[in-house]
Amino acid sequence: MTNRISKIVVLTLILIILELAFSCRKQYSKFRWESLTTKIINNSLSQEIIVSASDSVCYKNFGIRLSFKPQYYAFNPISLYNGCYALKLDDIWTNADTVKSIQIISLQDFNNNYSAGEDVNDIFRCKRSDPDYPSTDIQNLITITALINYMNTPYQEEIFKYDLLLVADSVYKNEHSFIINIELSGNRVLSDTTESFMIY
């Protein structure tokens, strides 16, 4: 009986050591976006400014900031028990949902090429919202299609803010507002409507 108990204790210790060893490896940290909010930004300065509906923005400096509220959870695929782990700097971040599409819809006639209710993805570019990389650096801008690919690729840091920057050559100088629809796998859609504001 004593030998049997000793074997059980030794086996338990071995399992604990293995668990600790595996949990110290690179972990796969997952998140799911729960909601989306939008803010209007003016990127005429090196650091973007969030503007209110009473302000006006030159179309050359206009942007929409997308902010996602995430739900975090982490897992190690070879873990010996189902539990949460402390997130580490070398975690690989993945979205539990696949981003299928992003739509930017103008609620007003935008210019000669885009009428109210139309998709205006083509006249926006995107970048990660990061003060270390000002939005005015055109080399950091990517298309909406490239953004979708980026969102669906595992990466080594959590990014939950993106700036959509207007690259149109012209705009009707009046009030504008947009609906942002982000379609996810599992028939989930995150949506938000910007405030109405003046573009000149």
C-alpha positions as CSV (number, residue, x, y, z in Angstrom):
1,M,0.0,0.0,0.0
2,T,2.8,2.4,0.9
3,N,4.6,1.7,-2.4
4,R,1.4,2.3,-4.3
5,I,0.9,5.7,-2.5
6,S,4.5,6.6,-3.3
7,K,4.0,5.8,-6.9
8,I,0.9,7.9,-7.1
9,V,2.7,10.8,-5.4
10,V,5.7,10.5,-7.8
11,L,3.4,10.3,-10.8
12,T,1.5,13.4,-9.6
13,L,4.7,15.3,-9.2
14,I,5.8,14.3,-12.7
15,L,2.5,15.6,-14.1
16,I,2.9,18.9,-12.3
17,I,6.4,19.3,-13.5
18,L,5.3,18.6,-17.1
19,E,2.4,21.0,-16.8
20,L,4.7,23.8,-15.5
21,A,7.2,23.1,-18.3
22,F,4.5,23.3,-21.0
23,S,2.9,26.3,-19.5
24,C,6.2,28.2,-19.8
25,R,6.2,27.7,-23.5
26,K,4.8,30.2,-26.0
27,Q,1.1,30.4,-25.3
28,Y,-1.7,30.9,-27.7
29,S,-3.8,33.8,-26.4
30,K,-7.3,34.2,-27.9
31,F,-9.8,37.0,-27.8
32,R,-13.2,37.8,-29.1
33,W,-14.4,41.2,-30.1
34,E,-17.6,42.0,-28.1
35,S,-18.4,45.4,-29.4
36,L,-17.3,48.2,-31.7
37,T,-17.3,52.0,-31.2
38,T,-16.3,54.8,-33.6
39,K,-14.7,58.2,-33.0
40,I,-13.9,60.9,-35.5
41,I,-10.3,62.0,-35.6
42,N,-8.3,64.9,-37.1
43,N,-4.9,63.7,-38.0
44,S,-3.5,67.1,-39.1
45,L,-1.0,67.0,-36.2
46,S,1.6,64.4,-35.3
47,Q,-0.8,63.1,-32.6
48,E,-4.4,62.5,-33.7
49,I,-7.2,64.5,-32.0
50,I,-10.7,63.1,-31.4
51,V,-13.2,65.7,-32.4
52,S,-16.8,66.2,-31.4
53,A,-19.9,66.6,-33.6
54,S,-19.7,70.4,-33.2
55,D,-16.3,70.5,-34.9
56,S,-15.4,70.5,-38.6
57,V,-12.6,68.5,-40.2
58,C,-10.8,69.1,-43.5
59,Y,-11.3,66.1,-45.7
60,K,-7.5,65.8,-46.1
61,N,-7.2,65.2,-42.3
62,F,-10.3,63.2,-41.7
63,G,-10.3,59.8,-40.1
64,I,-12.5,57.3,-38.2
65,R,-11.1,55.4,-35.3
66,L,-12.4,51.9,-34.7
67,S,-12.2,50.7,-31.1
68,F,-13.0,47.1,-30.2
69,K,-13.9,45.8,-26.7
70,P,-12.3,42.4,-26.4
71,Q,-13.1,39.4,-24.3
72,Y,-9.8,37.7,-23.4
73,Y,-9.1,34.0,-22.8
74,A,-5.9,32.0,-23.3
75,F,-5.2,28.4,-23.9
76,N,-2.2,26.1,-24.3
77,P,-3.1,23.3,-26.8
78,I,-1.0,20.7,-24.8
79,S,-2.2,21.7,-21.4
80,L,-3.0,18.9,-19.0
81,Y,-5.9,20.7,-17.5
82,N,-8.4,23.3,-18.6
83,G,-7.4,26.6,-17.0
84,C,-6.5,30.2,-17.6
85,Y,-2.9,31.3,-17.8
86,A,-1.2,34.5,-17.1
87,L,-0.7,36.3,-20.5
88,K,3.0,36.8,-21.5
89,L,4.8,39.2,-23.7
90,D,5.6,36.4,-26.2
91,D,2.0,35.2,-26.5
92,I,0.6,34.6,-30.0
93,W,-2.6,36.5,-30.3
94,T,-5.5,35.1,-32.4
95,N,-9.0,36.3,-32.9
96,A,-11.6,33.6,-32.1
97,D,-13.7,35.0,-34.9
98,T,-12.7,35.3,-38.5
99,V,-13.2,38.7,-40.0
100,K,-15.2,38.1,-43.2
101,S,-15.8,41.7,-44.4
102,I,-15.7,45.3,-43.5
103,Q,-18.1,47.9,-44.9
104,I,-17.9,51.6,-44.7
105,I,-21.2,53.1,-45.8
106,S,-21.8,56.8,-46.3
107,L,-25.2,58.0,-45.1
108,Q,-25.1,61.1,-47.3
109,D,-24.0,61.8,-50.8
110,F,-20.2,61.9,-50.4
111,N,-18.9,63.3,-53.8
112,N,-19.6,62.9,-57.5
113,N,-18.6,59.2,-57.4
114,Y,-20.4,58.0,-54.2
115,S,-24.0,58.5,-53.3
116,A,-25.8,58.0,-50.0
117,G,-26.0,54.3,-48.9
118,E,-23.0,53.3,-51.0
119,D,-19.9,51.4,-49.9
120,V,-16.9,53.8,-49.7
121,N,-14.2,51.3,-48.8
122,D,-12.1,52.4,-51.8
123,I,-11.5,55.9,-50.5
124,F,-10.3,54.8,-47.1
125,R,-7.0,53.4,-46.0
126,C,-6.2,51.9,-42.6
127,K,-3.5,51.9,-40.0
128,R,-3.0,50.7,-36.5
129,S,-3.8,53.4,-34.0
130,D,-0.4,53.9,-32.4
131,P,1.1,57.3,-31.3
132,D,4.6,55.9,-32.3
133,Y,3.5,55.7,-35.9
134,P,1.6,58.9,-36.9
135,S,-1.2,58.4,-39.3
136,T,0.3,61.0,-41.6
137,D,3.0,58.5,-42.6
138,I,1.5,57.2,-45.9
139,Q,3.8,54.2,-45.9
140,N,1.9,52.8,-42.8
141,L,-1.5,52.8,-44.6
142,I,-3.1,49.7,-46.0
143,T,-6.3,48.9,-47.9
144,I,-9.4,47.5,-46.2
145,T,-8.8,44.2,-47.9
146,A,-5.3,44.1,-46.5
147,L,-6.6,45.0,-43.1
148,I,-9.0,42.0,-43.1
149,N,-6.1,39.7,-43.9
150,Y,-4.0,41.3,-41.1
151,M,-6.8,40.9,-38.6
152,N,-7.1,37.2,-39.4
153,T,-3.3,36.6,-39.0
154,P,-1.9,35.7,-35.6
155,Y,0.3,38.4,-34.2
156,Q,2.5,39.0,-31.2
157,E,0.7,41.9,-29.6
158,E,-2.9,42.9,-28.9
159,I,-4.3,45.5,-31.2
160,F,-7.8,46.7,-30.7
161,K,-7.7,50.2,-32.3
162,Y,-7.5,51.0,-36.0
163,D,-7.7,54.3,-37.9
164,L,-9.6,54.6,-41.2
165,L,-8.2,57.6,-43.1
166,L,-9.9,59.3,-46.0
167,V,-7.8,59.4,-49.2
168,A,-10.5,60.9,-51.5
169,D,-9.6,63.7,-53.9
170,S,-12.9,65.6,-53.2
171,V,-15.9,65.7,-50.9
172,Y,-19.2,67.6,-50.7
173,K,-18.7,70.2,-48.1
174,N,-21.6,69.4,-45.7
175,E,-22.5,67.1,-42.8
176,H,-21.4,63.5,-43.2
177,S,-21.8,60.3,-41.2
178,F,-20.9,56.7,-41.8
179,I,-22.0,53.2,-40.7
180,I,-19.2,50.7,-40.1
181,N,-20.2,47.0,-40.4
182,I,-17.8,44.3,-39.6
183,E,-19.0,40.8,-40.4
184,L,-17.5,38.0,-38.4
185,S,-17.8,34.2,-38.6
186,G,-20.7,32.6,-36.8
187,N,-23.1,35.1,-38.3
188,R,-21.9,37.9,-36.0
189,V,-21.9,41.5,-37.1
190,L,-20.3,44.4,-35.2
191,S,-21.8,47.8,-36.2
192,D,-21.6,51.4,-35.2
193,T,-22.6,54.7,-36.7
194,T,-20.4,57.7,-36.5
195,E,-21.5,61.1,-35.2
196,S,-22.7,63.5,-37.9
197,F,-20.0,66.2,-38.5
198,M,-19.0,68.8,-41.1
199,I,-16.3,67.9,-43.6
200,Y,-14.9,70.8,-45.7
